[in-house]
Amino acid sequence: MVVAKYLRIVLSKYVHVAIFFETLLDIDTLTIEEITEQLKAVKDRIDLPMAQGEGPKGQLLLTEEEWTARMKEW
């Protein structure tokens, strides 16, 4: 019961993982420690591309019009 409650309060970006646990695993036999370990592994996996230089790093992306205007200024 505690594990089920724990899975209901996860952050929104981990909801798909919580649904996976609820549907494919026997949550009656899982412990809080096991769920926490799995959620940490998912967090590390999600954060990995940013750490390896893939994807935006807090940079503001420009629209085509903004890019064109900036190129004209240069």
C-alpha positions in Angstrom: 0.0 0.0 0.0 2.9 2.4 0.8 4.5 1.7 -2.5 1.3 2.4 -4.4 1.0 5.8 -2.5 4.7 6.5 -3.3 4.1 6.0 -7.0 1.1 8.3 -7.0 3.2 11.3 -5.8 6.1 11.0 -8.2 7.1 14.1 -10.2 5.1 14.5 -13.5 8.2 13.7 -15.6 8.3 10.2 -13.9 4.6 9.4 -14.3 5.2 7.1 -17.2 7.7 5.1 -15.1 5.2 4.9 -12.2 2.6 3.6 -14.6 5.1 1.0 -15.9 5.8 -0.2 -12.3 2.1 -0.4 -11.5 1.1 -2.3 -14.6 4.1 -4.6 -15.2 5.5 -5.3 -11.7 4.0 -6.7 -8.6 4.0 -3.6 -6.4 2.8 -5.7 -3.4 6.3 -7.3 -3.3 8.4 -4.1 -4.1 10.0 -2.0 -1.4 10.4 1.7 -1.3 14.1 1.3 -1.6 13.7 -0.7 -4.9 11.4 1.9 -6.3 13.7 4.7 -5.3 16.6 3.0 -6.9 14.7 2.5 -10.1 13.5 6.2 -10.2 17.1 7.3 -9.6 18.3 5.2 -12.5 15.6 6.7 -14.7 16.6 10.2 -13.6 20.3 9.5 -14.4 19.3 8.1 -17.8 17.2 11.2 -18.6 20.0 13.6 -17.4 22.7 11.7 -19.3 22.2 13.3 -22.8 22.5 16.8 -21.3 25.7 15.9 -19.5 27.2 14.5 -22.7 26.6 17.7 -24.6 23.5 16.6 -26.5 20.5 18.9 -26.6 20.0 22.5 -25.5 21.8 23.6 -22.3 19.5 26.3 -21.2 20.1 28.1 -24.5 17.3 30.2 -26.0 16.3 28.8 -29.3 15.4 31.3 -32.1 12.6 31.2 -34.5 13.4 31.4 -38.2 12.4 35.1 -38.3 14.6 35.9 -35.3 17.6 34.0 -36.8 17.2 35.8 -40.1 17.0 39.2 -38.3 20.1 38.4 -36.3 22.0 37.3 -39.5 21.1 40.6 -41.2 22.5 42.5 -38.2 25.8 40.7 -38.5 
